Amino acid sequence: MVKIKKKGGFSLFELLIVISIIGVLTAVASVAYSGAQKKARDTRRVEDIRLIQTAAEQFYSQNNYIYPSSTLATGWTGTGGVAILNAFPVDPKNDSTYKYTYSGGVGASYCACAVVENVKNGNADNNSCTFDIGNSGSHFCVKNQQ
């Protein structure tokens, strides 16, 4: 009787199983990474809008109780020429779909909004500072506190 000696390698079936498992793990990881990126961009948007709100309130207190009326490219300057907001923030994605809006009235009020990627991060349906009941919407907005 002749013994057949098996070589110490992997069979084609075993290799296919390993490759398919690696493919599934890669797909799951890329979806999770994409979701984390969206969440990080939305967090940055909320922080930027809150920064705009803080700067507008500081401008209000330093400029005879008048809010800034526009988003000047050079930023907002308070009394004595001290810069309050050096430059208006830019959305992390920096495309035309996702942008920040600031609409100042005649110095009496303002509304600042950002388009968010995840509606759970928004508090308004549009950029007019008409807030939703609850915590969802396509925009995150703030308005004057005074």
Secondary structure, 3 states (H helix, E strand, C coil): CCCCCCCCCCCHHHHHHHHHHHHHHHHHHHHHHHHHHHHHHHHHHHHHHHHHHHHHHHHHHHCCCCCCCCCCCCCEECHHHCEEECCCCCCCCCCCCCCEEEEECCCCCEEEEEECCCHHHCCECCCCCCECCCCCCCEEEEECCC
